[in-house]
Amino acid sequence: MEEAVFLTKGDLLAMIRNLPRTVEEAYNRILSKSRDPDRARKILHIVIAADRPLDLHEMAAALAISAQRHRCHKDLERDLISPGRLEIAIRETSHHGRVDILLLLLENGAYQESKNRHLETIDRHGHTPLLRAASTGDEVVLEMLLKIGVDIHARTSGRKGGKTALMYASISGHDTVVERLLDSGADIKASDEDHWTSLMFASWHGYHDTAKLLLDQGADINALDHIGRSALAIASIRGHFEVVRVLLRRDPHIEALDHEGKSALSHATYRGRYNIVGLLLYQGANPDGQGLNGGTALLDACRKGHNKCVEVLLRCEASFDVRGHNGDTALIVAAREGYLPTVRLLLENRARVNDRDDDGWSAWKFASSARHNAIAKLLVENGALEQ
């Protein structure tokens, strides 16, 4: 189910209706998926019937014994499964989500002999059993793994590696799992290879309750990723209004600039997130704040033709006097890019029509050169000089 791309409410209801009604039916379904159902059934029978937990050698002997083939100890030794092979079978049980068998094996001691080896092994996706359980939100398996002492700080390997169980739970918004991992000592400030923290992952995916939980437990709201973005910038980029609101209540560095010279306000404006633009401005963001290249939120909004963002910025008294790279004004940018509604909006708010950039070009000259004729005409009607 976790790999389904187009999962509808009807699909979920169908899955729920198809759930096994009894434990016996559940086991039968599990066994029907096994490549060797007879052997899987035998493992279950042995585990349940044993008077005490069996180690791997004892489990292998119990599996191998047969009244028809074995008359003495030497006959039995010939058919014994190696502990290594049995270990692999147990590990695959946990990785493939066969929860009932996994719990039986754990509760009856099948892992005790070498748990420190194979419970920390990594599958083809770079996950340990704990990482898998955190990612899928499997609280039952997670609880059992934590109780027997698996490494809570284990990380994924391979490309884009370094993620912890807490990060995976935050990515999926599994709040109960997040809380349990934190109670068990998970490092809330840990970051992956791109310096992303659990809070950043929750912010990117829009889980405001998860973000609040992490902040309540001490997450660093001002931590920066590998390109200098904070959780606030990340939530603003994605347009997650509720996450931004949660973050702003914790007094983040609202004017912080990333390596591209952009603030959270710049990112929100450039992408047309007018509701987040308004929220950031209401919480004190500077409407005229300039990035490393001299750009402002108003210039970004005009460059993309985001009129609602322009309206919000003008209501918050964004200045026409602050210029960007090469002396650009908001009107010059909008005229050059060909956004007629934006030019009209700026003129209605008394933008100066004949201002020029550092090369002496006016808004009218840019519009005329690019053959934005309707804009050039509107500029002339509002007093632009044709030169």
Secondary structure, DSSP 8 states (H G I E B T S, - for coil): -TT-SS--HHHHHHHHHTS-SSHHHHHHHHHHTSSSHHHHHHHHHHHHH-SS---HHHHHHHHH--TTT-SSHHHHHHT---HHHHHHHHHHHHHTT-HHHHHHHHHTTTTTTTHHHHTT---TTS--HHHHHHHHT-HHHHHHHHHTT--TT----STT----HHHHHHHHT-HHHHHHHHHTT--TT-B-TT--BHHHHHHHHT-HHHHHHHHHTT--TT---TTS--HHHHHHHHT-HHHHHHHHTT---TT---TTS--HHHHHHHTT-HHHHHHHHHTT--TT---TTS--HHHHHHHHT-HHHHHHHHHTT--SS---GGG--HHHHHHHHT-HHHHHHHHHTT--TT-B-TTS-BHHHHHHHTT-HHHHHHHHHTT----
